[in-house]
Amino acid sequence: MISYLCDFMKRFAYIGSNFHGFQRQPSQRTVEGEIIDALTDLELINILNH
């Protein structure tokens, strides 16, 4: 069996006027939260919220 390792890096740019910082915060729209939501919608990651 052949294993493939894929490394990737993405660079994000944003206008921060509609965000409440980068780090995810409860009940606030943040850059990290939007990225996590998008990756979850695409089924690339699975985040369980407790």
Wavefront OBJ file of the C-alpha trace (Angstrom):
o trace
v 0.000 0.000 0.000
v 1.334 3.403 -0.961
v 0.793 6.238 1.510
v 0.641 9.836 0.383
v 1.296 12.777 2.679
v -0.142 16.101 1.646
v 1.002 19.292 3.344
v -0.796 22.499 2.634
v -0.783 26.067 3.783
v -3.369 28.733 3.182
v -2.982 32.429 3.689
v -6.096 34.341 4.702
v -6.737 38.034 4.333
v -9.805 39.759 5.708
v -11.266 43.137 6.556
v -11.836 43.000 10.289
v -14.640 45.525 10.631
v -17.356 42.839 10.849
v -15.419 40.504 13.155
v -14.768 40.414 16.893
v -11.095 39.436 16.639
v -9.377 36.399 15.210
v -9.698 33.853 18.048
v -13.007 31.987 18.352
v -15.360 33.443 20.984
v -18.791 32.251 22.098
v -21.688 34.157 20.501
v -19.345 36.396 18.475
v -18.407 36.311 14.797
v -14.645 35.754 14.553
v -12.206 34.874 11.782
v -11.283 31.529 13.370
v -14.958 30.702 13.879
v -15.773 31.393 10.224
v -12.841 29.269 9.024
v -13.852 26.379 11.293
v -17.490 26.647 10.183
v -16.486 26.601 6.506
v -14.178 23.585 6.924
v -16.899 21.785 8.879
v -19.476 22.528 6.151
v -17.067 21.075 3.580
v -16.640 18.014 5.845
v -12.872 18.545 5.973
v -12.904 18.664 9.787
v -15.294 17.470 12.474
v -15.716 19.713 15.518
v -17.978 18.637 18.360
v -19.430 21.582 20.270
v -20.268 20.864 23.897
l 1 2 3 4 5 6 7 8 9 10 11 12 13 14 15 16 17 18 19 20 21 22 23 24 25 26 27 28 29 30 31 32 33 34 35 36 37 38 39 40 41 42 43 44 45 46 47 48 49 50
